[in-house]
Amino acid sequence: MIDPHIASAFDRDLEAIQAMLMKMGGLVEASILNGAEALERRDLEMAEAVRAGDKAIDRLEEQVNEEATRVIALRAPTASDLRTVMTVIKISANLERCGDYAKNMAKRTTVLAETPPVGSASVSIRKLAREVQMMLKDALDSYIQRDADLAQQVIERDEDVDQLYNALFRELLTHMMEDPRNITPCMHLHFVAKNCERMGDHVTSIAEQVIYLVTGEMPDDARNKQDETPFMTDEG
C-alpha cells in the first residue's frame, strides 16, 4: 500500500510542475500571436519583446525538467504517475520548440521591416499563427482536463494548418514569379510560414502525448501531412 503522505507529496509536487507548464504554455501562446502581429505591423519593438521573452520560456522548461527529475528520484512514482511526469517533460520540450519558432518569426520581422510589403502575405501568416495558437490552447486544455477526444480534434486540425501553409506558399511563389524584387522578402516570409507550420506539428505532438497519457497508447493513425512544398526550411 502506498504511504498516503508520499502520495500527497507527489500530488503537491505534480501540481507545482503543472502550474509551471501552464505558465510556459501561456507565454508561448502570447509569443505566437505577438510574433505574427509584430510582423504584420512591422513593429520592431514588439518583435524584440518576443525575442527577449524566449528566455523566460527556456528557463521554465529547465525548471520543469529539474522538478520532474527530482520528483522521479525522490517520490518513486508508480507506473501511471511516472507516465504523467514523462508526459509533462515531453510537452515542455514541444512548448520550448514552439517558443523558438516564435522567436525566429520575430527575427525575420527585423529584416522584413526594411522591405516593401508583399501582397497580403503578412495577414495570411497572422491567420496561420492564430490557428496554431488556438490549437495549442486546446491541446493544453485537453491535458488539464485529461480529454483524449479534444486532443484528437487538435491532431485533426493540423491538416487545416498545412492547407493554410500550402496556400500561402503558392501565393509567395506567384509574387516571386511576377516580380524578381519580391524574391528576397518572399523567402523570408516563407521561413516564417514554415516556422508556423512546424509549430503546428509540435502542438500535434502535445496532443498525441495527451492521448497516450489518458489511454496508455499512442494514436494509431499516422498523421496525414498536407505539406506540398518542394523544399523544407527549419530554424533552431
Buried (B, 14 or more C-beta within 10 A) or exposed (E): EEEEEEBEBBEEBBEBBBEBBBBBBBBBBBBBBBBBBBBBBBBEEBBBBBBEBBEBBBEBBEBBBEBBEEBBEEBEBEEEBBBBBBBBBBBBBBBBBBBBBBBBBBBBBBEBBEBEEBBEBBBBBBBBBBBBBBBBBBBBBBBEEEBBEBBBBBBEBBBBBBBBBBBBBEBBBEBBEEEEEBEBBBEBBBBBBBBBBBBBBBBBBBBBBBBBBBEEEEBEEEBEEBBEBEEEBEBE
